Structures are given as structure tokens and as C-alpha cells.
Amino acid sequence: MNPLYRIISRFRRDERGTALIEMAIIAPLMLLLSAGVFEFGNLIHKKLLIEAGLDDAARYAARCNSALYTGSGLTINCADVAANIAVFGNAAGTGNSRVAGWAKTNVTITIAASGSCHDAVVAGVTQYRSATAQVCIVRAASTYAYSGVGMLSLLGIGTITLTDFHEERFTRF
């Protein structure tokens, strides 16, 4: 038998080191996949925090009544307080923001503007359940530039803009 054939035959049957070779092939792919999953989870977490802030702000703005405070000499700007609630989670606007880098300038609170009032019934179909013919809406909207894309920037993915809003019925008349 040819000595070269014996060496090749023995090498072909030898399985030592196969796990090392397999790991060397798979590890970079698994690391990239894991980094992507982590980054996507972080992005979704920030989006959920922003949504919660906008929900809270719209609920507050729908029920805030600055006229109640006018007689007491205290003036309150419902939209400004609602923006504080959205970003900081409190009316004073103190402390850290819910999401790092998210500021009041990224939040827009629209309290029952004339264009946000809708007919409760359109062409005989109930659009909004209401005791009044018109239903007015409070809208809290925001954009946030998510730049923490980490390793995904290697794939050419840059800043991702998160845009969200929440609407509530305007309940004070």
C-alpha cells in the first residue's frame, strides 16, 4: 500500500479537532446574531418607554383644566406639564428622562385643536361613542433618534428614528 494513501486514509478517519474547526466557523456568525438580537431588544425597550410616556402625557392633557387654577392665581400650562410627564414621568420635569437623550423638544402635545374635533357619527355610522355630536382629541406625539446601533453600523445601518403618538378624547368642557 502506498504510504501517502495510508496518511490520507488515517487523516480522513481522525475526528480530533473537528469541534474546534466547527466552532471557529460558527462563532463569528453567532456573535453577530447575538449582538443584533441584543440591539433590537434595546431598541424595542426604548420604544416601549416612549410609548408609555406618551400615553401618560395624553391622558393627563385630556383631563387637565388650566381654568381651574386661574382663579387661585396659579397658572398652569397643560401642554408643558404633559410634555414633562411624557419625558420625565413627573409634572415638574425633574430627574432623568425615561430614555437617555429624549427631551421635551422631541414631544408635541396638541390639546383639542379645532382640526382634531370629529363628528361622532358619520353617514349613520358611529365613529366615536359620545354624548356629544363632536369628539375632540388630544394628541401626544414624539420622534426620537436612536443612534445606539453598535455593531449594526458595520452593515451600514445608521441612526434609526422612532416616531410614535397616542391620542385620547378631550374630556373637559
N, C-alpha and C positions, 0 to 999 in steps of 0.2 A: 504494500500500500504506500502511496505517495506521502511523504512527511507533511507536505503543505496541506494535503487533503485532511490528514488527521488533526492538524492545528485548527483548520476551519471548522471541521466537524465538532471538535471539542468546544470551540468558541460559541458555536451555534447552540449547543445544549446547555451551556453555562448561563444561569439566571442571576448570578450575583451582580448587584449594582443596577438592576432594572428599575427598582423603586426610586433610586437616585435620579436616573435619567427621566423617568416619568414626572417626578416632582420638579425637575429643572424645566420641563416643558410646560407644565400646568401652573406652577406658582405665579409667574407674571400675569397670566390671564386671570387667575383667582384674585390676586391683589387689586387689579384694575376693576374687576367686577365688584369686589367688596367696597372699594373706595367710591364707586358710583352709587351703590346702594346706600352707603352712609351719607353721601352728599344729597341724594334725593330725599332721604328721611329728614335731614336738616332743613331742606327747602320746604317740605310739607309742614314741618313743625312751625316754621316761621309764618307760613301762610295761615295756619290754624290760629296762631296767636293774633295775627292781624284781623282775621275774621271775627274772633271773639271781641276784640276791641271795637270794631265797627258795629257789631251787634249791640254792645253795651251803650255806645255813643248814640246810636239811632233810637234806642229805647228811651234813653234819658231825654234827648231832644224832642221826642214826640210828646213827652209829658211835662217838660219844663215850661214854666209860665213866668216870664220876666215881669209881667204886670203885677204879680203877687208881691214882688219885692219893691216895686216903685213907690208905694205909699209909705214904706218904712224908711225911705231914704237910701236904701241899698239897691244898687243897680246890678243886674246880672246879665251877662251876655250868654244866652243859652248855647249858641253855636260854639263859642270859645270854650265853655265848660265841657261841652260834649266832645270837642277835639281833645281836651285834656284827658277825659275819661278813656277815649279811644287809645291814645298813645301811652299814657302813664298809668291808667287804671284808677285814677282818683281825680276829684274835681279841682284840686289845687294845682295839678300839673307838676307835682314834685316827685323826686325819686328818679329811678332809671326807667327808660321806656321799655315797653313789653318786648320789643325787638330792637337789638342794637342798631343804631343808625336810622331808625324810624322817627320822624319828627312831626310836629304839628303842621308844618308846611306841606307835608305829604297827604294831609287829611282835609277833605272838603265836606262840610256839613251844610246841607240845604234844607231849611225848615219851611215846609209848605209854601214854596214859591207858587205864583199863580199858574205856572206851567205844570206844576206837579199835582194839580187837582183833576180828578177824573170823575166822569159820571158813574154812579153806582150800577146803573142798568143801561146797557147799550143794545138797542134794537130788540128789546124784550128779554135779553139775556142778562142775568145778574152777574156782574163782573166782581163786585165787592159787596159783601153783606154789610148793610149800613142802614141806620135810621134816617139818614140824610140823603139828599139827591146827589151830593158831591162828596167825594172822599179825597182828602188831601194827604200827601205822602211826605215823610221826612226821609232824606237820603244821606247816608254817610258813605263816602267813597274815599279810596286811597290808592296810591301807587307806591311801590317800594322796589328799589333797585337792589336785587340780590346779587352780590358780587363774589360770594364765597364759593366759587365753583372749583377751587382746588385743582385736583388732577384732571378734571374735565376740560380745563383750559388747554391741555395738550391736544385735545380733539377739536380745538377751535371754538369751543363753547365759551362765550364771554358772559357779560352781565345779563341776568335774567330779570325782567321786570314783572313783578307780581302786581296785578290790578284786581281790586275787589270792591264790593259795595254791599250795603244792607239797607233795606227800606222798611219803614214802619208807618202805620197810619198815624196821622196827626190827630191826637185825641183831645185837645183842649180848644174849646170855642167860647 
